[in-house]
């Protein structure tokens, strides 16, 4: 069968690191308050010369180098972001030009923190249909540009960064590598629990992130548990068959609660939220790249990706390495 196989991964982070103590010197918060409620110790914040496209380009080039693949062979780029460089054109086209593979397919996907999973599923479908042979799937954000730095309930939660994977359509055996199954959902009724209060056709401004944290937490645990069970049922597997869970890095308490509900051992959950905070669409590929590069995720492992974000959108994908 034809499957989309991950051939390489890469990531990029802004140079500036902002600790909780630095934030505490600017707003009414503390390192203890942030760590207790979120598990976050620091985050990376983009400088003036760093944009979503530059971070995405650096992550893409790192993924190509890891895969040993020439950028000119990439026929498809799907970039997930809620913070594009411009309203249009798609940030993916800027990355395409920067890495030197003009002429193929390149577009953005907007599903906020679930964006990477939506992008992965889109690229997987296109590769399996024969529209392309090789793809870059990227999650990249400069969320710091849409934060209200006087709102301690949101500004302490987010950071900037990018992660990318190279996908290749490969004939695979049933027990071979590749994207095995993906489940995606959305619920527009929950719009007002997590959103940005601006946009081109409403306010003509970028706006700021607004969130009702307690309600988001409750929905996240329920929705993520449900979608992870859907994916396991698709493959007739139980939670203990999964080697690694690479979740959206929103909040350490959400990660813990979801793992407990599924009976997944905490040591199987890749956690980077303490170092990167919530990087929205970038968080899953960033965490995945960290766990691959430090040797935890190896060939043959069953890896579960999962995320939930504004919209609400949520999903999960099971991949064999």
The 8 nearest C-alpha neighbors of each residue, nearest first, counted from 0:
[[1, 171, 170, 2, 172, 173, 169, 127],
 [2, 0, 170, 169, 171, 127, 168, 3],
 [1, 3, 177, 169, 168, 4, 171, 170],
 [2, 4, 168, 177, 167, 178, 123, 166],
 [5, 3, 177, 167, 166, 176, 6, 2],
 [6, 4, 166, 165, 7, 164, 177, 167],
 [7, 5, 66, 165, 166, 4, 167, 8],
 [8, 6, 66, 65, 62, 165, 164, 5],
 [9, 7, 62, 164, 163, 288, 65, 165],
 [8, 10, 62, 61, 58, 163, 162, 288],
 [9, 11, 162, 58, 161, 285, 163, 288],
 [12, 10, 58, 161, 54, 160, 57, 162],
 [11, 13, 160, 14, 43, 161, 159, 54],
 [14, 12, 45, 43, 15, 44, 160, 159],
 [15, 13, 12, 16, 43, 45, 44, 46],
 [16, 14, 43, 44, 13, 17, 45, 46],
 [15, 17, 43, 42, 44, 18, 14, 41],
 [18, 16, 42, 41, 43, 21, 15, 19],
 [19, 17, 41, 21, 20, 40, 16, 42],
 [18, 20, 30, 22, 21, 40, 41, 23],
 [21, 19, 23, 18, 22, 30, 24, 29],
 [20, 22, 18, 24, 23, 19, 17, 25],
 [23, 21, 19, 25, 24, 20, 26, 18],
 [22, 24, 20, 28, 29, 25, 26, 21],
 [23, 25, 21, 22, 26, 20, 27, 28],
 [24, 26, 22, 23, 21, 27, 28, 149],
 [27, 25, 23, 28, 24, 22, 149, 151],
 [28, 26, 23, 151, 25, 29, 24, 22],
 [27, 29, 23, 26, 32, 151, 30, 33],
 [30, 28, 23, 32, 31, 33, 20, 19],
 [29, 31, 19, 33, 32, 20, 34, 23],
 [30, 32, 34, 29, 33, 35, 28, 36],
 [33, 31, 29, 35, 30, 34, 36, 28],
 [32, 34, 30, 36, 31, 35, 37, 29],
 [35, 33, 38, 39, 31, 37, 36, 32],
 [34, 36, 32, 33, 37, 31, 38, 30],
 [37, 35, 33, 34, 38, 32, 252, 250],
 [36, 38, 250, 34, 39, 251, 33, 35],
 [37, 39, 34, 251, 273, 35, 36, 250],
 [40, 38, 273, 34, 37, 276, 272, 41],
 [41, 39, 273, 19, 274, 18, 34, 38],
 [42, 40, 18, 274, 17, 19, 39, 275],
 [41, 43, 275, 158, 276, 17, 16, 274],
 [42, 44, 16, 158, 15, 159, 13, 17],
 [45, 43, 159, 15, 158, 13, 16, 143],
 [46, 44, 13, 49, 159, 141, 43, 15],
 [45, 47, 49, 48, 44, 13, 15, 14],
 [46, 48, 49, 45, 50, 44, 13, 144],
 [47, 49, 46, 50, 45, 53, 13, 54],
 [50, 48, 46, 45, 47, 53, 54, 13],
 [51, 49, 53, 52, 54, 141, 48, 84],
 [50, 52, 140, 54, 141, 53, 139, 55],
 [51, 53, 55, 50, 54, 56, 90, 94],
 [54, 52, 56, 50, 55, 51, 49, 57],
 [53, 55, 57, 51, 56, 52, 161, 11],
 [56, 54, 52, 58, 161, 53, 139, 57],
 [55, 57, 59, 53, 94, 54, 58, 52],
 [56, 58, 54, 60, 59, 55, 11, 61],
 [59, 57, 10, 9, 11, 61, 55, 162],
 [58, 60, 56, 62, 61, 57, 163, 55],
 [59, 61, 63, 57, 62, 58, 56, 64],
 [60, 62, 9, 58, 64, 59, 63, 65],
 [63, 61, 9, 8, 65, 59, 7, 60],
 [62, 64, 66, 60, 68, 65, 61, 67],
 [65, 63, 67, 61, 66, 62, 60, 68],
 [66, 64, 62, 7, 63, 67, 61, 8],
 [65, 67, 7, 63, 6, 68, 64, 62],
 [68, 66, 64, 65, 63, 69, 7, 62],
 [67, 69, 63, 66, 70, 64, 72, 65],
 [70, 68, 71, 72, 63, 67, 73, 64],
 [69, 71, 72, 73, 100, 98, 68, 99],
 [70, 72, 100, 69, 73, 99, 74, 101],
 [73, 71, 70, 69, 74, 133, 100, 68],
 [74, 72, 133, 134, 71, 70, 75, 100],
 [73, 75, 103, 131, 133, 134, 104, 72],
 [74, 76, 134, 104, 105, 73, 103, 135],
 [77, 75, 105, 135, 134, 136, 104, 78],
 [78, 76, 136, 106, 107, 118, 105, 137],
 [77, 79, 137, 107, 91, 138, 136, 108],
 [80, 78, 108, 138, 114, 115, 107, 109],
 [81, 79, 82, 139, 109, 140, 280, 138],
 [80, 82, 111, 109, 83, 140, 79, 110],
 [81, 83, 80, 140, 141, 142, 84, 51],
 [84, 82, 85, 90, 80, 81, 51, 86],
 [83, 85, 51, 90, 52, 82, 50, 86],
 [86, 84, 87, 83, 88, 90, 89, 82],
 [85, 87, 88, 83, 84, 89, 199, 90],
 [88, 86, 85, 89, 90, 84, 83, 92],
 [87, 89, 90, 85, 86, 92, 93, 91],
 [88, 90, 91, 87, 107, 106, 92, 83],
 [89, 91, 93, 92, 83, 52, 84, 88],
 [92, 90, 94, 89, 106, 105, 93, 78],
 [91, 93, 95, 90, 94, 105, 89, 96],
 [94, 92, 90, 96, 95, 91, 97, 52],
 [95, 93, 97, 91, 56, 92, 96, 52],
 [96, 94, 92, 93, 97, 100, 98, 101],
 [95, 97, 99, 93, 94, 101, 98, 100],
 [96, 98, 94, 95, 99, 93, 56, 100],
 [99, 97, 95, 96, 100, 94, 70, 56],
 [100, 98, 96, 97, 101, 95, 71, 70],
 [99, 101, 71, 95, 70, 98, 96, 73],
 [102, 100, 96, 95, 103, 99, 71, 92],
 [103, 101, 100, 104, 74, 95, 105, 96],
 [102, 104, 74, 75, 101, 105, 100, 73],
 [103, 105, 75, 74, 76, 102, 106, 77],
 [106, 104, 76, 91, 92, 75, 77, 103],
 [105, 107, 91, 77, 89, 78, 76, 92],
 [108, 106, 78, 89, 79, 77, 91, 90],
 [107, 109, 79, 78, 118, 110, 114, 80],
 [110, 108, 80, 81, 111, 79, 114, 107],
 [109, 111, 114, 113, 112, 108, 312, 117],
 [110, 112, 114, 81, 113, 308, 109, 280],
 [113, 111, 279, 308, 280, 114, 307, 110],
 [114, 112, 306, 307, 308, 110, 111, 313],
 [113, 115, 110, 79, 280, 117, 111, 112],
 [114, 116, 118, 280, 138, 117, 79, 113],
 [117, 115, 119, 118, 114, 113, 120, 314],
 [116, 118, 114, 120, 115, 119, 121, 113],
 [117, 119, 115, 121, 116, 120, 77, 114],
 [120, 118, 116, 122, 121, 117, 115, 123],
 [119, 121, 123, 117, 118, 122, 116, 124],
 [122, 120, 118, 124, 123, 119, 117, 125],
 [121, 123, 125, 119, 124, 120, 126, 118],
 [124, 122, 120, 126, 121, 125, 3, 119],
 [125, 123, 127, 121, 122, 126, 128, 120],
 [126, 124, 122, 128, 130, 123, 127, 121],
 [127, 125, 131, 123, 129, 128, 124, 168],
 [126, 128, 124, 129, 125, 1, 123, 2],
 [129, 127, 125, 126, 130, 124, 131, 123],
 [130, 128, 126, 131, 127, 125, 132, 168],
 [129, 131, 125, 128, 126, 132, 127, 74],
 [132, 130, 126, 129, 74, 133, 75, 125],
 [131, 133, 168, 167, 126, 74, 129, 134],
 [134, 132, 167, 73, 166, 74, 131, 168],
 [135, 133, 75, 166, 73, 76, 165, 74],
 [134, 136, 165, 76, 164, 166, 137, 75],
 [135, 137, 77, 164, 163, 78, 76, 119],
 [138, 136, 163, 78, 162, 79, 135, 139],
 [137, 139, 281, 79, 280, 115, 162, 161],
 [140, 138, 161, 281, 55, 80, 51, 160],
 [141, 139, 51, 159, 142, 82, 160, 80],
 [140, 142, 159, 143, 51, 82, 144, 45],
 [141, 143, 144, 140, 145, 159, 158, 82],
 [142, 144, 146, 141, 145, 158, 44, 159],
 [145, 143, 142, 146, 141, 82, 207, 45],
 [146, 144, 207, 143, 142, 208, 206, 147],
 [147, 145, 207, 143, 208, 154, 148, 144],
 [146, 148, 149, 150, 207, 154, 145, 208],
 [147, 149, 154, 150, 146, 151, 26, 153],
 [148, 150, 147, 151, 26, 154, 25, 146],
 [151, 149, 152, 147, 148, 153, 154, 146],
 [152, 150, 154, 153, 155, 149, 26, 28],
 [151, 153, 150, 154, 155, 156, 212, 210],
 [154, 152, 151, 156, 155, 150, 210, 208],
 [153, 155, 151, 148, 156, 146, 150, 157],
 [156, 154, 153, 151, 157, 152, 33, 22],
 [157, 155, 153, 154, 277, 276, 158, 39],
 [158, 156, 277, 276, 278, 155, 154, 142],
 [157, 159, 278, 42, 43, 276, 277, 44],
 [158, 160, 141, 278, 44, 140, 43, 142],
 [161, 159, 12, 140, 11, 139, 281, 278],
 [162, 160, 139, 281, 11, 55, 10, 138],
 [161, 163, 10, 284, 285, 281, 58, 138],
 [164, 162, 137, 9, 59, 8, 136, 58],
 [163, 165, 8, 136, 7, 62, 135, 166],
 [164, 166, 135, 7, 6, 5, 134, 62],
 [165, 167, 5, 134, 4, 133, 3, 6],
 [168, 166, 133, 4, 3, 132, 169, 134],
 [167, 169, 3, 132, 2, 126, 1, 4],
 [170, 168, 2, 1, 171, 167, 3, 4],
 [171, 169, 1, 0, 2, 168, 172, 3],
 [172, 170, 175, 0, 169, 1, 2, 173],
 [171, 173, 175, 174, 0, 170, 176, 1],
 [172, 174, 175, 171, 0, 176, 179, 2],
 [173, 175, 172, 176, 171, 319, 299, 177],
 [176, 174, 172, 171, 173, 177, 319, 299],
 [177, 175, 319, 320, 4, 171, 174, 299],
 [176, 178, 4, 3, 319, 2, 318, 179],
 [177, 179, 318, 3, 180, 317, 2, 4],
 [180, 178, 318, 317, 177, 319, 181, 316],
 [179, 181, 317, 316, 178, 230, 182, 233],
 [182, 180, 316, 315, 317, 230, 120, 183],
 [181, 183, 314, 315, 230, 316, 226, 180],
 [184, 182, 314, 313, 181, 315, 185, 117],
 [183, 185, 313, 312, 314, 182, 186, 311],
 [186, 184, 312, 311, 313, 187, 310, 183],
 [185, 187, 311, 188, 189, 310, 312, 184],
 [188, 186, 189, 190, 310, 311, 185, 312],
 [187, 189, 186, 190, 311, 191, 310, 185],
 [188, 190, 187, 191, 192, 311, 186, 310],
 [191, 189, 310, 187, 188, 192, 193, 194],
 [192, 190, 193, 189, 194, 210, 188, 211],
 [191, 193, 211, 210, 190, 189, 215, 194],
 [194, 192, 210, 309, 191, 209, 190, 211],
 [193, 195, 209, 208, 309, 191, 190, 196],
 [196, 194, 208, 207, 197, 206, 209, 193],
 [197, 195, 206, 207, 194, 208, 209, 198],
 [198, 196, 206, 205, 202, 204, 195, 201],
 [197, 199, 201, 205, 204, 203, 202, 200],
 [200, 198, 203, 201, 204, 202, 197, 205],
 [201, 199, 198, 203, 202, 197, 204, 205],
 [202, 200, 198, 199, 203, 197, 204, 196],
 [203, 201, 204, 197, 198, 199, 200, 206],
 [202, 204, 199, 198, 201, 200, 197, 205],
 [205, 203, 202, 197, 198, 206, 199, 201],
 [204, 206, 197, 198, 145, 207, 203, 199],
 [207, 205, 197, 196, 204, 195, 145, 198],
 [208, 206, 145, 195, 146, 196, 147, 209],
 [207, 209, 195, 146, 194, 145, 210, 196],
 [210, 208, 194, 193, 195, 207, 196, 211],
 [209, 211, 193, 192, 212, 194, 208, 153],
 [212, 210, 192, 214, 213, 215, 193, 209],
 [211, 213, 215, 214, 210, 216, 192, 152],
 [212, 214, 216, 215, 211, 217, 210, 218],
 [215, 213, 217, 216, 212, 211, 218, 192],
 [214, 216, 212, 218, 217, 213, 219, 211],
 [217, 215, 219, 213, 214, 218, 212, 220],
 [216, 218, 214, 215, 219, 220, 213, 221],
 [217, 219, 215, 221, 216, 220, 222, 214],
 [220, 218, 216, 222, 217, 221, 223, 215],
 [219, 221, 223, 257, 218, 217, 222, 224],
 [222, 220, 224, 218, 219, 223, 225, 217],
 [223, 221, 225, 219, 224, 220, 218, 226],
 [222, 224, 226, 225, 220, 221, 219, 227],
 [223, 225, 227, 221, 222, 226, 257, 220],
 [224, 226, 222, 228, 223, 227, 221, 229],
 [227, 225, 229, 223, 228, 224, 314, 315],
 [226, 228, 230, 224, 229, 225, 315, 223],
 [227, 229, 231, 225, 226, 230, 232, 224],
 [230, 228, 226, 232, 227, 231, 233, 225],
 [231, 229, 233, 227, 232, 228, 226, 182],
 [230, 232, 236, 228, 234, 233, 229, 235],
 [231, 233, 235, 229, 234, 230, 228, 236],
 [234, 232, 230, 231, 235, 229, 180, 236],
 [233, 235, 232, 231, 236, 230, 180, 179],
 [236, 234, 232, 233, 231, 237, 230, 229],
 [237, 235, 231, 234, 232, 240, 238, 233],
 [238, 236, 239, 240, 231, 235, 241, 232],
 [237, 239, 240, 241, 263, 261, 262, 236],
 [238, 240, 241, 237, 263, 262, 242, 264],
 [241, 239, 238, 237, 236, 242, 301, 231],
 [242, 240, 301, 239, 243, 238, 302, 303],
 [241, 243, 301, 300, 302, 267, 240, 244],
 [244, 242, 302, 267, 241, 268, 303, 245],
 [243, 245, 303, 268, 302, 246, 304, 267],
 [246, 244, 304, 269, 303, 268, 287, 283],
 [247, 245, 305, 304, 306, 248, 283, 244],
 [246, 248, 306, 283, 282, 249, 305, 245],
 [247, 249, 272, 277, 282, 246, 250, 271],
 [250, 248, 277, 247, 272, 276, 251, 253],
 [249, 251, 37, 253, 252, 248, 38, 254],
 [250, 252, 254, 38, 253, 37, 255, 272],
 [251, 253, 255, 254, 250, 256, 37, 36],
 [254, 252, 256, 250, 255, 251, 257, 220],
 [255, 253, 251, 257, 252, 256, 258, 250],
 [254, 256, 252, 258, 253, 257, 259, 251],
 [257, 255, 253, 259, 258, 254, 252, 260],
 [256, 258, 260, 254, 259, 220, 255, 224],
 [259, 257, 263, 261, 255, 260, 256, 262],
 [258, 260, 262, 256, 261, 257, 263, 255],
 [259, 261, 257, 258, 262, 256, 224, 263],
 [262, 260, 258, 259, 263, 238, 257, 224],
 [261, 263, 259, 260, 258, 264, 238, 239],
 [262, 264, 258, 261, 238, 259, 239, 265],
 [263, 265, 266, 267, 262, 258, 268, 259],
 [266, 264, 267, 268, 263, 258, 255, 259],
 [265, 267, 264, 268, 269, 263, 243, 270],
 [268, 266, 243, 265, 264, 244, 242, 269],
 [267, 269, 244, 265, 266, 243, 270, 245],
 [270, 268, 245, 244, 267, 286, 271, 290],
 [271, 269, 272, 268, 248, 286, 273, 245],
 [270, 272, 273, 274, 286, 275, 248, 269],
 [271, 273, 276, 248, 275, 274, 39, 270],
 [272, 274, 39, 40, 271, 38, 276, 275],
 [275, 273, 41, 272, 271, 42, 276, 40],
 [274, 276, 42, 272, 273, 271, 158, 41],
 [277, 275, 272, 157, 42, 158, 39, 156],
 [278, 276, 157, 249, 248, 279, 158, 156],
 [277, 279, 282, 158, 281, 159, 157, 160],
 [278, 280, 112, 281, 277, 282, 111, 140],
 [281, 279, 112, 138, 114, 115, 282, 111],
 [282, 280, 138, 139, 161, 278, 162, 279],
 [281, 283, 278, 285, 247, 279, 280, 248],
 [282, 284, 247, 286, 285, 281, 246, 287],
 [285, 283, 162, 287, 286, 282, 281, 163],
 [286, 284, 162, 282, 288, 283, 287, 10],
 [285, 287, 289, 283, 288, 284, 271, 282],
 [288, 286, 284, 290, 285, 289, 283, 291],
 [287, 289, 291, 285, 286, 290, 8, 9],
 [288, 290, 286, 292, 287, 291, 293, 285],
 [291, 289, 287, 295, 293, 288, 292, 296],
 [292, 290, 296, 288, 294, 289, 293, 295],
 [291, 293, 289, 294, 290, 288, 295, 296],
 [294, 292, 290, 291, 295, 289, 296, 288],
 [295, 293, 291, 292, 296, 290, 297, 289],
 [294, 296, 290, 293, 291, 297, 292, 243],
 [297, 295, 291, 294, 290, 300, 298, 243],
 [298, 296, 300, 295, 299, 294, 320, 291],
 [299, 297, 320, 300, 296, 319, 176, 301],
 [298, 300, 320, 319, 297, 301, 176, 175],
 [301, 299, 320, 298, 319, 297, 242, 302],
 [300, 302, 319, 242, 241, 318, 320, 243],
 [301, 303, 243, 318, 244, 317, 242, 300],
 [302, 304, 317, 244, 316, 245, 243, 318],
 [303, 305, 245, 316, 315, 246, 244, 317],
 [306, 304, 315, 246, 314, 247, 316, 303],
 [307, 305, 247, 113, 313, 314, 246, 112],
 [308, 306, 313, 113, 312, 112, 219, 314],
 [309, 307, 112, 312, 113, 111, 311, 313],
 [310, 308, 311, 193, 111, 194, 312, 112],
 [311, 309, 312, 190, 187, 186, 308, 185],
 [310, 312, 309, 186, 185, 308, 189, 187],
 [313, 311, 185, 310, 308, 307, 184, 309],
 [314, 312, 307, 184, 306, 113, 183, 308],
 [313, 315, 183, 182, 306, 305, 184, 226],
 [316, 314, 305, 304, 182, 181, 227, 226],
 [315, 317, 181, 304, 303, 180, 182, 318],
 [318, 316, 303, 180, 179, 302, 178, 304],
 [319, 317, 178, 302, 179, 177, 301, 320],
 [318, 320, 301, 176, 177, 300, 299, 302],
 [319, 298, 299, 176, 300, 318, 177, 301]]
